[in-house]
Amino acid sequence: YLKAESVVALLGAAAIAFMGWEMGVEAWHRFFTPGAVPTWSVALFALASLAANVFKALILRRHHGENAGVKGAFKHAMIDAIGSFSVILSVAAAILFGWAWVEPVAVALIVVLIAKTVWELGKPALDVLLDGVPASANLDRIEADLLAIPGAAVIKDLHVWSLNTQTPALTAVVLIRAGANHDEVLATAKALLREKHGIRHITVQVETLPGSAN
């Protein structure tokens, strides 16, 4: 169930993307067909929304790096806050200066921000669900470090993936030369993977290299 957070994050990214699509379509229409001039009551409502979303974002901020689902909620709150702020600006521009174009331009900029957010939130979640190699893992470096262990000869079936956004996992087979100590190689490999590469879920199988006794 560790991947549940990635499912939630992907659903959150999809919800944000849908919101961005709706806003983009509305902004496109407003470029060619401006709406009625808004009133200050709209700005007051947006101000209340801004305060609520800023408060929510402040609560989530301290935890948004711990869980992909919480990160999605944090980003959603931030986008809503920015959207509320843009409404206040567009209302003021329309009433004070007659600049009806400010609203669709502001919305278009928010849509760009939404697209960036959807990518930043959805890509890592999708990578976890598809068992992709974590961005923080360098397979070539991991293999080279394992081969540097005294007695190690060949690394086979090296796989690194993520159980969630903060929990990488690894499996590998280490073939050792005759005379090398299985337990020592295993202990050294696990310590190296934990301390140097930050991998905690480790399954390493140590075998003697065929024919090395000869």
C-alpha positions, 0 to 999 in steps of 0.5 A: 500500500506504499504506492497509494500516495502516488495514486492520490498524487496522480489523481490530484494532478489530474484534478488540477489539469482538469481545472487548468483546462476549464480555465484555459477554455474560459480565458480563450473565450474571454479574449474574444467575448469579454464578460460583464464588468465585475463589481467590488463584491467579486473582489471581496469574495476573491479576498476571502478565498485568498485568505482561506487558501493561504491559511490552508497552504501554510498548514500544508507547507510544513508537510508537503515534502513528506508525502506526494498526496500532501504535496498535491494538496499544497500545490492545489491550495497555492494555485487557488490562492494565486487564482484568487489574487489574480481575480482581485487584480483583474477586478481592480483593473476593470473597474478603475481603468477599464482594462478587461483584457487583464482577466484573460491574460492573468488566467492564461498565465495561471494555466501555464503555472498549472501545466508546470505543476501538473508535470512536477506532481504527475511525472514522479507519481507515474514513475512510481506506479510504473516502477521506473528507476528513481531520478536519484538513482544512478545504476552505473554508479551503484554497479561500480560501487558494488563491484568495488567491494573486495571479492565481488566479481560480477553484478547481475539482475540489478533493479532499482525502483520506488515503493513511494516517492521517498522509498527506493528499493533494490534487488541484485545478485552479486557474484563473488570470487572463490574464497571471498566471504559471503556474509562480509560481502553481503553486509558491506553491500547493504551498508554501502547501499544504505549509507551512500545511495540512501536505499533502505529496502534491499535484497541482495543475493550473494553467489560464488562465481561459477568456475572461480574455484578452478 
